[in-house]
Amino acid sequence: MKKVLILCFYDSFFLTDLEKNLIQNGINVRRLVTSSFNNNQKKDIRRINRYIKKAKIKNIINSVSLILFLLKAKEEIINLHFIDKRTSDLLYLVSYLVNKKIILTFYGSDFYRINNSSRFKLEKIIKRAYKINFTNKKTKEEFDLFFDYKYSNKLFVVGFGIKNLEVIKAVMNKSSKIIIKEKINIPPEKMVVTCGYGAIKEHQHEKIIEELVKLNGNIKNKCIFLFPMTYGYDKEKRIKKIRKLLEKTNLEYIILTEFLIGEDLANIRICTDIMINLQTTDQFSASMTEHIFAGSYIIAGKWLPYDTLLEMGISSIFQIDSFYELNEKLTELINKIEKNINEEKILKNQEIIWYLASWKRNIIKWLELYE
């Protein structure tokens, strides 16, 4: 049985689902959260108080413990998810001491949200890597261009599946947008406009709100603006800031603060008429993909790498070049929705998303990546 060690800077439901699907397909998998490693714990996923990194001596002990763990690991494949400098430097050292196949999986911000100098510092581990994976074709191409095509032969695109698609599909089969809006206390005649999907400053809520307050009064009154802020690295502070900002406006809004799963999450996707996604960078947005599957129109920044979705025929993404174009596009889509809901296009989008993001298809590509 093939053995794979998944190293991740932070844990996520994507990795939980990946592990589950790999095990179901005969792969022996362990996960290790490197940002919170503690060698004294016996669980596969080891955690330690994040404040430990403030103490230099503890950080050194932490790093040595991780190196010793990797040297003793029996897995022949080590897949690092989210490429942070500390873990990649340690893995680089380990790669000279033991014979392992190292696979790097870039998430997006680990490439986009660092400067060129930091990117070049990652080249040590990039050279040592057996394969380098991306969840988005455009990010792979930009990476390839940045490193002057030196590593083209070991670049791959393998994405995660989205298990929520099955839940959304089940809810849509037994209910409707109008019924769901009433269920969550939103007037059925209101257009639900969802702004971003997390309590993260990179989602640029301030700039979105700054434009929304300028909307034509008639259009504004037709809408209720939904701000999902159920997770984020500085969640409480972020919620407080955006709430204070919204209180000064005449927008009708709801801020979601409780983490949602299952049908509750599906209801938000389905009741949304338009989703605004104007974050600074991205590689793969499961939230946006779920919105498309549920029938939402998407207003996305043209700077975001969603070419694959467009090339595959997704017809519900409308790109804008700047925030100044937001209100015009929002007005256009509201008028479009009021005139006609194209069920045929929604079904076509669902077919494409199911093909692109179902685990049934994606797990095959992960198994091939680990060959």
Helices and strands as residue ranges (DSSP letters): E 3-8, H 13-24, E 28-33, G 34-36, G 50-54, H 56-72, E 77-81, H 85-95, E 101-106, H 109-112, H 116-121, H 123-128, E 131-134, H 137-146, G 152-154, E 155-157, H 164-174, H 177-183, E 191-195, G 201-203, H 205-212, H 217-221, E 223-228, H 235-247, E 253-256, H 262-271, E 274-277, H 286-294, E 297-301, H 307-311, E 317-320, G 323-325, H 326-339, H 343-357, H 359-369
